[in-house]
Structure formats: C-alpha cells, structure tokens
Amino acid sequence: MNKVTDWIKRHQIAAFFIITFAITWGLGFSYDAVLKHGQFLLFPLLFIATCGPALAGIIISAVLDTQPRQGTRKAFWIAFFVAWVVSVLVCIANLKFIEQIPISPKLVGLFTISIMPVPFVIASAFSRNPSLRSYLASLVQLRGVWGWALLASVLMPALILISIPVNNFHGRQPIASYRFPDLSLALIGLVIVKFLYQLFFFNATGEEVGWRGFALPRLQVRTSPLIAALNIGVFWTLWHFFYWQAEGKPVMTVDFWVEMYICHTLLSVFIVWLCNRAKGSILVAGITHAAVNTAQAFIPLQGIWGLILTWSVAALVMILVDRMWKKLPSDHPAVFQAPTLDG
C-alpha cells in the first residue's frame, strides 16, 4: 500500500486522470442504461460516474494527507445536509420546469438518493481533513471573486450571442431568421433554474472540482496556463465519450471529434483564464462552465463554425493580453504549492 501511495504522491496528475477515467468510464454503461433504456434504478451510478473528476481529486487529496484532523464532524454534516436539500430542490425544479416531467413521490425519492455525490463533494470543503478543506475552499467562497464570477456568467453567453452574426457572415442562416425566446419573467426564472442545475449537476461539483480545481494547479507547477489548458482539453473532451454516445451523438465520426476538440480546447482556455484571474477559484470555473451550457440551452445556434471563429478570436485576445504562454509565479494562488511533482 505504501508503494501505491508513494507512486500517487510522485505522480498526482497521472493518478488523477487514471482514477477519473476509471470511475467515469468504469460506470459508463449507466449512461446508456438510463438515457436510452430507462433503467432509472441505475441513476445513482450515473451520478457517481459524472462526479468522476471531483471524486478523483478528493480521493488523492485524502490519501496523501498526513496532517492531524482538525475540528469536528459537525461542520461536514451540516454542510452535507444543507447542500443535499438545496440540490434536491434544484433537481426537482429542473425536472418540473425545464424537462417538464411530472413529479411523483417515487421520482423525488430516486433523485434524493441519486444526488448524494453532489452534497458529498460540497461538504468535503468542510472536512476535518486539512488537505481537503484547503483544496475545496474556493468551491464555497464567493468573497473576493464575485466580480470575476459576474464576468464569467455574462461573458460566455455574450460570446455565443456574438457568434450568431458571425455565423451569418460565414454564409450560414441570416440573423433575421433566428427565433429568440421572448424576454419575460418566466424566461428569466427558467434561465436561473437551468443555470443552478448546471452549476450543481455537474459543472462545478462534478467536473471543475477535478479539472480546474485539482489538475490545473498541479499542471501549472510545471507548465504555462496555455499548455495546462490544452492538456486538460484533451482529457476533458475524451472523458465525455459514454455520455455523448448515450445522447446519440455521432461519436464514431471524425468530424464530430474535430469539432468537439476545438470547442472544448477553446473553452478550456476561457475557464483557465478566468480561474487564474480569480486566484484559482473553483466556483468561478464552475460558473463559467455552467454559463456556457445554460446559454446553449436558450440561444438557438445554426452551425458551429461561427461559434468556433468567435471563440478563437476571444481566446487569442486572452492569450495575448495575459501572455498565457508564460508560467505563473510559483506563489500564485492558482499554482499548487509543492516543491516537486512528477506526473
């Protein structure tokens, strides 16, 4: 066991990706079983699979921690209960108002049990384990980064909106033919519900806790933010395989993967840029991720190349302005504080 622990300690990045894919791809069958065949009793496995990156980061942090436990378990369990209740409410609101699925006691009970990985990840920020608390602190802290959180929530929808006329210039559908939903209080409510759902399930809690919360700071010990963003983009895109397959996406075609890799690589640059600007905030990374998915749910797009062109220009500006090809200082909050890391 000591040999395994020593290897993980020396190769934390490699261990993270291995454990992440072992969890998500190991339970990948649950996506097809639930989404295609309606085997809803497997929902708990689907939720665990989607939290693979976060659980990998938590497992490694817990295994490597050698500090004495601090505080009591009370804070963890209070946080778990509160996050559990809020998660259930957000999940039910999404089912009722976004998915328009009739709510029944059985359905509520199923999701109440299935969503447990989400409150567990959130509550781990209040763990007695010092390494976990330090690692996940920025997931539950808005103070000091609220400006970047606001920018993250606005910037990505704005870029998607800008891509519509760009798509028009690219010879696609005329902008006059786009049918936007009428602005109303009902629409605002739906957007809020969708955003909170994406934030909880699983953009912040399941994914960004791992990708930008665990892997990014360790990659930036050795590499520049740009190289770190590109590296994460490679694994992040491939990680979606079983989910996209269950959704019916053409995962066996080259064109699909070319588009997905380009989009996710550009999005990885955006998230890394905002995360680093917000002192390594996992919450800001999660808000950026959730804002993109929420905007795509409400803004009609015809073709992806207008979006790719818009994102490419925006990413280039970010790279040039921040000189993202240069390493961050070793004492930067978004850089993992360790003397040496192999992996």
N, C-alpha and C positions, 0 to 999 in steps of 0.2 A: 504493500500500500504506500509505503514511503517513496518507492521508486516512481509510482504514478503521480503522487503529489509533487515530487521534485520535478518531474517532466512538465507537469502543468504549470508550475511556478516559472520554469525557464521558457516555456512556450505558450504563454497565455493567449496570444492571438490565434495561433493554430488550434489550441484546445477549444477556444470559443467557437470557431467555425465548425469544428468537428462535432461538438455537443449540440450546437444549434441545428445542424442538419440531421443529426441522429434523432433528435426529438421531433422536428417537424416532418422530415421525410419518413422517419420510422412510424409515425402516426398518419402519414399522408393518405392512407386508404380511407380515413374518416371523412375527408372532403368529398370523395366520390360517393361514399355510402350515404352521407347526409344530404348533399346538394343534388345528387342525381337519383338516388334510390329511396330517399325519405326515411332512412333508418335513424330517426331522431334520438334514439337512446344513445347513439354514439356522439351526440353533441359535446359531452364533457371531454372526449378525446380530441375533438376538433379544436376546442378552446385551448387545450394544453398544447396542441401542435402549433397553433398560431402564436402562442406565447414563447415559442422555442428560443428566440434570441434573448429575451429577458431572463428566462429560466437558466439559460447557459451562463449568462453573466452573474446571476445570483449564486449558482452552484459553485463557480470558480472562486468568486469572492469569499463565499462561506468556507470553502475547503482550505483556502490559503490563509485565512485569518488566524493569527496566533495571539491576538490581544485578549486580555480578560474581558468577559462580558460586563456590560455597563447598564445600570438602571434595572427596571423590572419589565416583566412581560406585559404589564397592563397597557402601556402605550401602544404596543403592537396590536393587541386585541381590540382596543378601542378604535384604532385606525382601520383595522380589518373590518369591523362591524359597520362603521360609517361608510367606508368605501364599498362594502358589499351592498348596503341599502341603496346608495346612490347609483351604483352600477345596475342593480335590478330595475330601478326606476327609469334610467336612461334606456336600458334594453327594451323594457315594455313600451316606452314612448316611441321608440323606433319601430317596433313591431306594429303598433297600432296606427301611427300617423304617417310613417314613411312606407313601410311594407304593406300596410292596410290588411293585416292578418287579424282575424277575430281572436280576442283574448279569452282564454279559458283557464280555470284553476290548474289543470294539468300542464298547460303551456308555461304558466308562471312558475310552477314547481320545477319543471325541467330546466328552465333558464336560471332559476335561483341557484340550483346545484351546479349547472354547467359553467357559470361565470366565475366560479371561485378562484381560478388562477389570476384574474384581474385584481380583486382586492388583496390577494396574497402579495402580488408584485408591489402594489401601492403601500401596503402595510409594512413591507420589508424596509421601507425608508425609516421606520421607527423601531427597527430590530434592536435587540440587545447586542448584536454583533457590530462592533465599531466599523469594520470594513464595509458592511452592507449599508449602514447609515451614511457613511461618507460617500459611497458610490451612488446611492439613490437620493441623496438630499435634494439635488436640483430638480427632481421629478415633482416635488411637492412645494417648491418655493417659487413664488412669483415676484416677491420683493426684490428690487434691484434689476429686474429684467423685463418689467412689464412693457416698457417701450418697444423692446425687440419682439415681445410676444404679440403686441398690437401690429407691428410691421409684418410679422410672419403671417398673421391672419388676413392681412389686406393684400400683401404683395403677390402671393400666388394666384388668387382669384383675378387680380388686376392683369397679370401676365396672360392668363387664359383668355380674358376679355380682349386684350390687345391682339392675341393670335387670330381672332376672327377676321378683322380687316386684312391682316397679313395673309390669311388663307385666301381671301378674296383676290388680293394682288397676285397670288400664286396661281390663279386661274381656277379656283375651286368655286364653291357656291357663293353667289352675290350676297352681300351683307343684308340687303333688304329682305331676302327670303328667310333669314333666320327668325325663328319664333321664340322670343324670350318670354318667360312667365311674367305675368303682371305683378308688379310690386304691391304687396299688401301685408297687413299684419299677420295673416295666415301664412304667407310665404316666409316671412321673417321667422315665425315660430318653427316652421319646418326646417329652415336652414340651421337654426340653433339646435334643434333635436338631432339633425343629421351630423352636425359638427361634433356635438358631445358624444354621439355614438362612435364616430370615427376616432375621437380622442381616447375614449375608454377602450374601444374594441376595433383595432388593437394598435392604432398608430403610435400612441405614446407608450402605453403599458406593455404591449407585446413586442413591438418592433424597436422603437427608438431607445428604449432602456438598454437594448443589446447593441444595435448597430452604432448609434452615435453616443450612447451612454457608456458602453464598455469598450467596444473595439476602437472607436475613433481616438480617445485619449492615448491608448497604447500604441496605435499606429503613428500618432503624431510625436511620440518619443523619438522615432527614427526617421520619419518622412515628413514632407511638407503637407499642408492641408489639401492641396490639389491631388497629390498622389494618394493620400489617405482616402479622399472622396472617390477616386477612381477605383481603388482596391475594393472598398465597401460596395460600390455599384455593381461590380462583377458578381459577388456572392449574393447580394441583396436581390438582384434580378432573378438569378437561378433559383433562389430559395422559394419563389412563388410557384414553381412548376406544378405541384399537385393541386394547388388552389385554382390556378388558371385552367388546368386540364378539366377539373370538375365543373368549372364555369362554362366549358365548351369552347374555350379559346383555341385557335389553331396552333397548338404547341409543337406540332410536328413539322412546321414550315419555317424556312429560313427567314422569310420576310418578317414574320411576327417577332422573332427573337432580335432581329436587327432593330426594329422599331422600339421594342421594349428595352433593349440595352441602351440605346441612345437616350430615350426618355428618362430612364432611371439613373443613368450616369449624370445627366444634367440636373436632375432633381437632387441627386446626392451632393452635387456642388452647392446648390442653394441651401440645403439643410446644414451642410458643414459650415458654410459661410455664416449663416445666422446663429448656429450653435456656438461657434467660436466667438462671434461678436457678443453673444450673451454669456460669455465666461463659461462655456461648456454646459449650458442649461439643457437638460433632457426635456424639460417641459416645453421650451421654445422649439426644439427639434420636433417634438410631438405635435405641437400646434401647426408648424409648417406642413408637416405630413398630412394632418387632418384637414387643413385648409385646402390643400390640393384635391383630395378625394371628395370633399364636400362641394367644392366649386364644379368639379367634373360631373357631379350628380345633378346640378341645376342649370349649368350653362351648356347649351347644345353645340356640339362640335361636328363639323363635317370634314373628315380627313385629319390626319395627324401631323402633316408636314408643316403646316402653318404654325402649329404649336412648337414643333421642334425648332423651327427657324427663330421664333420669338425667344424661346428659352435659351437657344445657343447664343444669341446676342446678349441677353441679360447675364448669362453665366460668364461670357467673355469680359463683360464690364466688371463683374465682381472679382474675377481672377486678376485683372489688370490693376484695379483700384487697390486691392489688398495684397497684391503680389503673392498670390496663394502658392506659387511655386517655391517660396522660401519657407524654411522651417520656423515654427513659432519658438519663442524663448522657452527654455526649459522650465521656467517658473510660471508660465502662462496657466491660468485655471483650467484650460481645455486640454492640457498635456498631463498625462499620467505621471505622477511623481515617483519614479523608480530609477535607481542607478543604472541598471542594465536590463534589457529584455531580449530574449531570443525567441523568435517565432514569427 
